[in-house]
Amino acid sequence: MRHEPQSEPVEVERVQTGVRIEKRILKVLKAVAELKDLTLGDLLEGIVLHAFEGKAPFSAQTLKEIEQFKKLYGLTLRATDSHHLRERSEHPHTKARSPRPRK
């Protein structure tokens, strides 16, 4: 993540969420968070806030490191794939989970 000049801390309210995400993407995100000494949540917040402003969240060096993590974890998905992802079919010997009822 690019570091802007320090300013006063901004108080926020965080909530726990159960987001589903592609397995290899998560592995790469966790590796980047570890590299930058951030929590996964802090990394995601930074990426999203940069994206909302149309700014790139990573330096050229971090992008090189991300490419290495992508190779390590076999992540070949590209941005153009983002609207075409679907869940892999359940393994035939595992029981499919029924959807949780909405409250």
Buried (B, 14 or more C-beta within 10 A) or exposed (E): BEEEEEEEEEEEEEEEEEEEEBEBBBBBBBBBBEEBEBEEEBBBBBBEEBEEEEEEBBEEEBEEBBEEBBEEBEBEBEEEEEEEEEEEEEEEEEEEEEEEEEE
